[in-house]
Amino acid sequence: MTPPAATRTVRPEVVTREVTAPRPSWIERATSADHKSVGLLYIATALTFIALAAVQFALMRAQLIVPENSLLQPEIFNRLMSTSAITFVVFGCVPLALGLISYIVPLQIGARGVALPRLNQLSYYLYLAGGVTLFASFLYTAPESGTAALPPLSDLSFSGSNGADAWIAGTALATLGFVCFAINLVVTTRKLRAPGLAWRRMPLFTAAATVIGYILLVIGPAMIAALTMLEVDRRFDGVFFDPQEGGAPLLYEHLSYIFMTGVYLIVFLAAAGAISEILPTFARKPIFSRRAVAGCFAAIAGLGLLAWMQNMYIAPLNEGWTLMAMAFALSLLVPIGVLFYNWIATIWGGTLELRAASLYALVAIATISFGLVGELAYSLIPVGWALDNTVASQGDTLYVLVGGGVIGGFAALHYWFPKMSGRMLGEGLGKAALLTIFVGLNLYVLPMFLAGLEGQPVDAYEYYENTGVDGYNLIASIGAFVLVIGILLELGNAAHSWNNGNRARGHDPWAGSTLEWFALSPPPPHNFDAVPDVRSGEPLHDIRESIAIRERAFVAPAALERVASPVPAGAVEPAADAEAPGGDEPPAEPEAPTGPEAPESAVDEAPADSDPAARDSDDAEDPPVA
Amino acid sequence: MSRRTIPLAALCACLALACLATPAGAVSLTPPEPHSPNAETIQTSYVVMAVIAVLLVIAVNGALIAAVLRFRERRGTEPAQFTAGRGALRPVIGALSVVAVAIFIFGVIATNDARDVEPAGPEGLGAAPTAQVGVKGLAPLQAAAAEAGAAGEEAGAGDSASETSPLEIDAIAQQWLWRFEYPGHTPSDALFSYGELVVPVDTPVILNISSTDVLHSWHVPALGGQVQASPGEVVQTWFKADEIGRYAGASTRFSGTTYPAMRAWVSVVSVTDYQAYIEGQRAALAEAQGAVKAVQDQEDAE
């Protein structure tokens, strides 16, 4: 495409011989250890796995639409069943939460990066390798030893194919990745917080993320140990779980339930953290009690993990252990109840703006409440005897996992999408997808609950006529299809909006209160030009306030006015900026970071200039928070 | 449709669809009708917890919907800026703790109640083990057996074993069939059945559940809760069927390729029918074993 010599004009050139050529953007993204790149990779991969799990789920429900259906062979169904649960939870919901954490948490704590970026990057590739390992098994023989691969069924004598090895290796790789992730996360939140960001001022998503980090450090090694022992049993003549040789299958059951319980808690806590950010922002009111919510996160994690045996009431345990599990499971009522109370009290008295993000958050609260209340009922040992391992408890678990992982995850995605891409996630399609997901989920879970009361077992590829569950399964299958359509709709919405969504109004479209909204959208590699000084739980409100005070005090000389006002406004997004100040925000709302220059100036001057003002607001705000 | 009505409308639509699509009479909001004291305890616990659960759901979601409807964004309203004062959450924590403790106490009582083996009723076999079924281990059962054995000796030597000792049946799971070994079963004196368990009505039956291969579970909803059958472990459960009939159940632990076939039936019959069944089964099995032995002898001779 070189123009003909005659038309070429001579102009100065920059010699780039010594400079490495810019690499294609996908290579840049795949090789960058920047926490935002890693976070986006995590989110994209996790959403892909959620789509895969949704399709697997739809296939399984198609088989179960009528009794004694022969659409899928039992082997095929069992392979789908053995992989779909792990795909949805371990390769979908958890990494989605981790991706959001990787992207948002360093921004929220005002850090320029993470403490151990290469470890963070390694964690993603371990997770990806795990997912590829698991799904590559569909090329030879997919695993078919059940959702948790419980021995002895997953021992070599009962699962002879290599699929079980793929399941073990894939899960172990992903879990190892999560442990690496957790190490980095814990170090980052301990060491890299902005000056003044004490634990009592911690943004709640970061508080939840920190708790998640500690959960992963407990459950990850336990699961890796269990899987290693299982693999040694299978391929290296081990007898860890071989009852004939004195091994204990119950040990694996314990370890895998510790892991599953922890994973469940992670999905719930990530959603709870995101909801605790979204509600105050959209209600324009601070969270009711920051300390109580953060305390609830920690309490839920601790008590929830100790209650892992709540799922094992039917296993051969001593009576004392089951009573202990029941005590811990029931004690969860307190922190979870306080958490819900805080959410409702946060809305109470505020002015709740009903956008897609806040609607997703509200529906997530409702859905999670259905699921957790069911979980409370199953905590009672006799009820657990009746309903554990039936489709009722499965539907109940799905309430929390879909409510937290999918609906809560999409709430978070709607909320932080403008930060990640500079564009809005489609509102209309988002709301339509939410309605579809909510209808589908309820249409699936309610009949499954009734079928579970009749004793329909989980994971079965067929049920029989005249067992009273035909109608329930028909409706549940229809509900499952609606649910899957809703999920795929929202995933398509996200994929489309990434490059084609409406431009976000400025860098802080929601008028958030945490530091990630102080950065540009999308943030530059170093996140912040200057690390802000934090003086309360809502640092961005302080910054806005001090800018407003400064603007009121500043009377521009006539000569400067021409230069001062139009330049930042017209710099990048004329249309967007024209809207921002005159929007529906309260009058005190300044257009804090509107152009690329704005944050720099805000940071350079705000803390220095507005020290007295910020201190005042600190004193005014601190006592109720602390 | 305004935005705030969407979740409400969705919920109503779901409920309406669910109601329309299922014949009204077929919907049962409780587990199947219990036919054993422990199943009754489970039913009671379920009903109590269901009521608590529904109340909590209504409380949380009612408050949530009220908050959203009342405090959604309107023109000209300013958000309040209050946060929790000191001790604002204490009443909530206190109330929830009381509820949790109350549920826990109820749970302990219900659990014990479900494990208590009740004595035989008027129409049942005479055995009356006053034991509690341990979750694990045989100690309580052996004590009960000794006690019942002593009682049986006093009653008279004429009764057969199946009439005086507690009706203790070994239920052994394998891929994908249950094998039931009745009292008096020995390798030489075969007394077992596959798939279907036959028991007398009004008689406490103690099941020793184990597995020969992978994990399974015993679950006949009308006769009590689930018990996991693990290889290398013997776990006990019990039931006392109060009505003649046939009760179905299915294993709830995934156990391999044709796992849905892992079903179980319990036929509850009158005591005389039970004794006739046992005698018939013993005779049939002896005959079959004799035939097998004859063939083997023939083969050996050849």
Interface residues (C-beta under 8 A of the other chain):
Chain A: P74 E75 N78 M81 E144 G146 T147 L150 P152 L153 F158 P243 Q244 A248 P249 L250 A283 R284 K285 P286 I287 F288 S289 R290 A292 I314 A315 P316 L317 N318 E319 T322 L323 M326 A327 L330 S331 L333 V334 G337 V338 F340 Y341 N342 W343 I344 A345 I347 W348 G349 G350 T351 L352 E353 L354 L359 L362 V363 I365 A366 S369 F370 V373 G374 L376 A377 S379 L380 I381 P382 V383 G384 W385 A386 L387 D388 N389 T390 K431 L434 L435 F438 V439 N442 L443 L446 P447 L450 L453 E454 G455 Q456 P457 V458 D459 A460 Y461 E462 Y463 Y464 T467 G468 G471 Y472 L474 I475 P586 P624 V625
Chain B: R3 R4 I6 P7 A10 L11 A13 C14 L15 L17 A18 A21 T22 P23 A26 V27 S28 L29 T30 P31 P32 T41 I42 S45 Y46 M49 A50 I52 A53 L56 V57 V60 N61 A63 L64 A67 V68 F71 R72 E73 R74 T77 E78 P79 A80 Q81 F82 T83 A84 G85 A88 L89 V92 I93 L96 S97 V99 A100 I103 F104 F106 G107 V108 A110 T111 A114 G134 V135 K136 Q175 D213 V214 L215 S217 H219 P221 G224 G225 Q226 V227 Q228 S230 P231 G232 E233 V235 A248 G249 A250 S251 T252 R253 F254 S255 G256 T257 T258 Y259 P260 R263
